[in-house]
Amino acid sequence: MRYLGLIPLLMLLLCGAARASVPSQPTLVVAIVVDQYSADLFSEYRALYKDGLATLARGVVFPRGYQSHAGTETCPGHSTILTGMRPAHTGIISNEWLDPRRSRQEGGAQTFSWPCVKELDEHGVLVVSPKTLLVPTLGDRLRALDSNSRTVAIAGKDRAAVVLGGKAAYLTLWWVPGKGFVTYANATVDAGMQGKVDGVNRKVETAYQSAQPPKLPKQCEARTRAVAIGDKHSVGEVHEIAAKSERWRATPVLDTLTLEMAKAAIDTLQLGKRKAVDVLAVSFSATDYVGHYFGTEGPEMCAQQFALDATIKDLLSHLNRTGVSYVVALTADHGGLDIPERNSVRGMPAANRLEASLSPDKVGEEVAKEFHLSGSVLLGSYFANDVFLAPSIESKLRPAILDAVRRRYAGDAQVARVFMRDELLTAEPPSGPPDQWTLFERAKASFNPQRSGDLVVLLKPS
């Protein structure tokens, strides 16, 4: 699925025990991220929100917040939220990138692929790590000023929790299928908190081993309409989700359990109740999985929005009961498009899925034939914005091969623009209103000299 640069909104609300006209200074910063929560979703459901999201909507709302960088995925999007910097500086250019200078072994084969929050440990094992994040988060900065400050980051995905928490987080937790919520392999967790983690994970295990029955609010029934995806799949009708399946992640229970872990951390670690300003970052992932599996305009997403509204209410109610003065902000990492099959029915002729011929292995094979070379001249097996030449290509051939690759991508009807590394490297950083930036300026905002590709390919929306 291709993402929109437009993220949803930024909602800010000052809450807590002090309800007087002049609230006390907040001692807890709460950052809520809803993965793939687009501005369109917020606008579409705003009138139907009655609980937590309705409460936040009574605060300061920026309903057309703009994610200005080009690579709008989970990892780069999350990396911007509490650092205040774009991927060009955070170094998180995508969910996964290739490094032609450094390979590793995976499944007995060589790969140049590196997930955004994973590094090799001292034993050569790929583990989750915050080392790839090149700049400090808000929590890191607070910790540098006051060693008593605590940052807790909890998410349904490792890449969300890690880049929100940063390198000095007191506790970072993310959900792993079959394991529940886990943290870094070498991390030390307070005994009391570990007990709470174990308790929530028992609930996680029970839920993960249980089928999730469909729950369709009455307001969502009119959205029910089967839409075929190929010959074997369809969406648009809610069904029971099998236990221990990949689609289990696309049910409200993932967000509910993420919330349970957040509440446990608030209480056990006394967030906001000590002589320091603390940070709680919570990323809810179910909306993103619903968007990927079922699209954004069906009954599945409608049901998720009602569930999300209730989840946010539960979190705010719990915070209010603590008596802590807190400030809360809700935003997203990226938006999303509905499935092309449904968009096509709605009269969008350009709606289509990405052609397999745009994958770097396919493009690389064609260019290799042109130059009478064996094998592919590009790294990678699936499309990504950053395109890398294989390190085996002789230096004297690289300029010509790179130009041939550029021409093939630029000539494809699904491609909007192709930019060369050298032109991005020498360009000035963009400035001014981001919603007025060109594609080149957005690409520059995502371009990191150490990690970005030899080419950057941007697709047309579909």
Secondary structure as GFF3:
##gff-version 3
##sequence-region A 1 462
A	DSSP	beta_strand	10	15	.	.	.	ID=ss1
A	DSSP	beta_strand	28	34	.	.	.	ID=ss2
A	DSSP	alpha_helix	39	45	.	.	.	ID=ss3
A	DSSP	three_ten_helix	46	48	.	.	.	ID=ss4
A	DSSP	alpha_helix	52	56	.	.	.	ID=ss5
A	DSSP	beta_strand	60	62	.	.	.	ID=ss6
A	DSSP	alpha_helix	74	81	.	.	.	ID=ss7
A	DSSP	alpha_helix	87	90	.	.	.	ID=ss8
A	DSSP	beta_strand	96	98	.	.	.	ID=ss9
A	DSSP	beta_strand	104	106	.	.	.	ID=ss10
A	DSSP	beta_strand	109	111	.	.	.	ID=ss11
A	DSSP	beta_strand	113	115	.	.	.	ID=ss12
A	DSSP	beta_strand	118	120	.	.	.	ID=ss13
A	DSSP	beta_strand	126	128	.	.	.	ID=ss14
A	DSSP	alpha_helix	138	145	.	.	.	ID=ss15
A	DSSP	beta_strand	151	155	.	.	.	ID=ss16
A	DSSP	alpha_helix	158	165	.	.	.	ID=ss17
A	DSSP	beta_strand	171	176	.	.	.	ID=ss18
A	DSSP	beta_strand	180	182	.	.	.	ID=ss19
A	DSSP	alpha_helix	191	208	.	.	.	ID=ss20
A	DSSP	three_ten_helix	218	223	.	.	.	ID=ss21
A	DSSP	beta_strand	227	229	.	.	.	ID=ss22
A	DSSP	beta_strand	233	235	.	.	.	ID=ss23
A	DSSP	three_ten_helix	246	250	.	.	.	ID=ss24
A	DSSP	alpha_helix	252	268	.	.	.	ID=ss25
A	DSSP	beta_strand	278	284	.	.	.	ID=ss26
A	DSSP	alpha_helix	286	294	.	.	.	ID=ss27
A	DSSP	alpha_helix	299	322	.	.	.	ID=ss28
A	DSSP	beta_strand	326	331	.	.	.	ID=ss29
A	DSSP	alpha_helix	340	345	.	.	.	ID=ss30
A	DSSP	three_ten_helix	356	358	.	.	.	ID=ss31
A	DSSP	alpha_helix	360	370	.	.	.	ID=ss32
A	DSSP	beta_strand	386	387	.	.	.	ID=ss33
A	DSSP	alpha_helix	398	410	.	.	.	ID=ss34
A	DSSP	beta_strand	415	420	.	.	.	ID=ss35
A	DSSP	alpha_helix	421	426	.	.	.	ID=ss36
A	DSSP	three_ten_helix	434	436	.	.	.	ID=ss37
A	DSSP	alpha_helix	439	446	.	.	.	ID=ss38
A	DSSP	beta_strand	455	459	.	.	.	ID=ss39
###
